Amino acid sequence: MTPVQLTLFRSNKPRNNGELLPIALVPNMLDMTSSLNAAITAFHEHMRQQGFSENTIKAFGGDLNIFRKFIGSNRPVAELTTQDIQTFMHFLRYQRGIPCSMKSYQRRLTSIKVFFNYLYEQGVIETDPAVPVAHQPVIVPLPEILNTAQVECLYKTTRELMVAPKPDVRPHLLVSLLLTTGIKKSEAMGIRLGDIELAHPDQPFVMIRYDDPRRWHKERKLRLPQDFPTTYKQYVEQYQPRERVFECTPRNLEYVLSDVAQMAGLVGKVSFEVLRWTSAVRDSASGMRDETLRQKLGLSTITWQDAGGKIKRLASRPL
């Protein structure tokens, strides 16, 4: 049965202060005659408004700057062809005179593909010349994940801790939260008490929110495990949080995962990152649609190009 993911992704509605969410400006000033330089400038602003990380903006900007210098700043975007892109990629690998690793080569091609896809989707160009240019296959190590037996072992350990002579419910709350939602460490640390919704015990959920307006597009509503209401009630009684669910340091939660991993005989195999990938792969293997999973993980379409491929490869293997 395909898992059903709750949908509550933000629309362009005012927040309490009346401020609108940042949305990408439609480049009304761009058309088929616009220069490559003007188009790159518009794309740069688009990345900022869509909340791309500073590292991504810097990397994509640097890649497109090399492309601009090679092609010519004043070339109209409608005149750029697949052959232009292929010639540029050949230049990077064999003629530029500066070493270009396969990782850098692939990222620069991704930068170009995302840029031209943006122009195409905005109606600035009639066809996307980057589509026919294929990525060269690169063998990259896949992320570490837990198999089904290891997940069951981890849960068995956290449940035993809940009924130990000195019970501790936090490990089970944390592990079940991460394996069910696939959220990042920073997102887990940001959960406020008001973000947990238990009004309908059979459909508990959490809102993942961001204070930074540039990240509002990542906000989302995620299902929680079925036993979460009971676990959460015990957790609140034991730890008495006042504002946020986890009122400790990120390092403290890392120790929680490390300790429970040792108890379960999974030393070095349990971390925020491992549980996030494990959650994603389990969702994919159970039939969750790619787009639903991408939104659940809070990934941009660009990041998904890499992460989605890894998830599919892992999900195709026996779990």
N, C-alpha and C positions, 0 to 999 in steps of 0.2 A: 504494500500500500504506500503510495507516494506521500511523504510528510507534507502537511499543510503549514505554511509559514504565515503568521499574522502580518498584515501589511498596514503600516502607518508611517509612511515616509512623508516628510514635510512638504507642503505645498508653499507657494509664494504668498503666505498670509502674514499679517503683522504679528509680532510678538507683543508682550504686554506693554512695552514701551512704544509701540506703534511703528517700530522700525521694520522694514521689509527684509526678507531673506535675500542674500546675494544671489543673483541669477546671471547667467551669461548674457552679455549684451549682444544683440544681433548686429553684426557689422554692416550697418546700412551704408556706410561709406565705402565698402568694398564691392567691387564688381569684377568682371572678367578682365578688365583692363588694368586693374590695380597691380602695383609692383609687388615683387616678392618681399621687399623690405616692409611695405605697408601691411602685407598679410601677416608676416611674422610678428610685427608689433601688435596687431589685433589678437593674434593667437596667444601672445604673452599675457595680455590682459585677460583673455578668456581663462587661461590656466589659473591666474590669481583669483578670479571671481568664482571659479569652480572648486577652490580650496585645495589645489594641488600642493603637495609639500614643497618647501623651499628648495630641497635637494633636487626634486623632480624638475621644477621650473628652471633651476640653474643648469641641470644636465641637458634638458631639451633645448634650452636657449643656446647653450654652447654648441650643440650638434647642428642646430639650424643656422647658426652664424657661420659655421664652416661651409654648409651647403650654400648659403647666400653668397659667400665670397667666391665659391667655385662657379656658381651659375651666373651671378651678376645681380646686384641689388635691384636694378630697374627692369628686369625681365617681367613682363606681364604674367600673372599666374596661369592664365588660360593657355599660354604658349608652352608651358612646361610639360614635358612628355615622359613616358615610361623610360625611354632611351636616355633622357637626361639623368634620371635617377640611377639607372643601371651604370651609366658612365661614371657618375659620382661615387657610387659604391666601389667600383673597380679602382678608381683613383685612391680611395681611402686605403684599400688593401695593398695595392702594388705600386703606386706612383707618388704618393704624397711625401714619402721619405721619412715619415714618422711612424714608429711601430703602432699597429692597431690590432689589439687582441680581439679574439672572436667575440668576447663579451662586449667590448666597446663597439665592435662592428654591428652586432645585433641590436644594441641599444640605439645606435644612430639610425639604423633602418627603422626601428620602432618610432623614433622621434619624427622621422619623415612621414611615416604611414599615418600617425596620429594627426599630424599637421594637415596633410592633404585630406584626410577623412573629415576633419573639422571644416575645411573650406567646402568640401562637397556637401556635407550635411546642412551647411548654412546657405547653400545655393549659389555660392560665389563661382564655382566651376561646375561644368555639366557632367564631367566624368572624373573619376579618381585615378590619376596616372600611377599611383603607388600600389594599387591592388595587385597587378600582375607580378610585382617584384617579391619573390619568395624569400623567407628567412632560410638561411642555410642551417641544416640540422646541427645542433650542438648538444653534446652529452653533458648534462649537469646533474650533480648529486641531488637526489630527492630528499625532502625533509623527513626527519624521524617521526614516526607515529607509533601509537600503541595498537596492537592487534586486539581482537575480541577477548581473548583469554586474559590478556594483561589488563584490559579495561575492567573486566569482571573481578579480577584480583584486587584492583585498586578500589573498586566500590566495596568489596567485601571488607577490606581493611578500614575504610572510612566509616562504614556502618558499625564495625566492632568498636571503634573509638567512641561512638555515640553512646554505647551502653557499657563502657569500661568502668572500673571502680571510680576513676576520676574522669567522668565523661567529657568529651570535647566534640561539639557538633560542627565546629568551624571547618575542619578538613572536608567533611562530606558536603557541606554547603558550597564550599569553594570548588571542589572537584566536579560536583554535579552541575554547578552553574557554568563552568568553563566547557565541559564536554557537551552540554546541551545547546549553549548559545554560540560558542566559538569566539567570544569576545577577547579583546586584547587586555593586557595587564593594566594599561592606563584607563581603559574603559571600565574595568572592574573596580578600580580604585575610585572612579568618579561617580559610582552609583549612590544616589541619595536614598534615604528611606522612602521619600515620596515617589521615587521611580519604580518601586515595587507595587504591583497591583494584584491583590488577592481577593477582590470582590467576588469573583467567580472561581471558587476553589478548583473546579475541574479545568480551568483555563488560566492559570497564573501567568503573568508576563512581566517583563521589565522594560522600561524605556531607557535606551542608551542616548544620553544627551551630551552636548558640548557647550562650553561657555564661549568659546571662540566663534564668532559669527562666520568665519571662513570654513568652519567645520560643520555647520548646521545641516548641510546636505547629507552628512553621515548619520544623523540621528535616525533611530529606528526602534521598532517595537518587536520584541522577541519573546517567544514562548519559553517558559521555564519548565523544569521537570515536574511530573505529576506529584511527587512527594515533597515539592518545595514548600508549600504552605506549612506543613507539619515541621519540616526541618527549620524553616525560617523562624517560626514561633519559638522553638527551643533555643535557636541561636540568639534571638533578641533577649530572651530571659537570661541567658548565660553571659552575654557580652554587653548588653544594654547600650547599644550605639545610640548616639543622640542626633547626628546629622547624616552621616554616610554609613553605608552598610559595613565597610571595612575601615575602621578608624585606627589604622596602624600604618606602618611604612610599607612600600612595595617589597622591600627586602624581607620584611617579616613574613609576608605571604609566600615569598620564594622559599623561605625556611620551612613553612608549613608543607609545601609540596615536596620539598626535599626529604623531610622527615617521614611523611606518609609513604613516599616512594621506597625509602629504606625499609620500612616495616613490611611493605608488600613485596620486597625482593626485586624491586625495579630501580635500583640505584642508578642515577644518571639518566633515567629515561622519562622523568616526569618534570615538566616545566610549563610555564604559560604558553610558550610557543608550540611545544609538542601537543598539548591538549587542544590548542586552537586548530592545528592541522588535523589532528585525529577527529575532531568534531566535524570539520569540513569534509573529510574523506568519507566518514560514516554517513553523512547527509547525502553526498553524491552517490554513494553505493546503494543507498536506499531509494534512489530515484528522484531526488530533489532537482528541479530545473536549474540550469546554469545561472540564469538571470536572477532567480529567487535566491540562490546560494550566494551570488555576488553581492546582492543587496544585504543579505543577512550578515555577511562578513564585513560590510561597510567598505568594500573595495571599489576603487575607480575602475572604469573600463580599461584603462591603461594597465594598471596593476594586475587586473584579472587575466590579461593576455598571458602573463607568465604563471601566475598562481593557478589559474584554471587548468592549464595544461598539466601541471604537476599533480593537482588533485585528481584529475581524470586518470592519469597513469597509476597513481596509488590505488584509486578505487577499483581499477580493473584487476587488481591482484586479490588473491584470497585474503580475507581479513580474519 
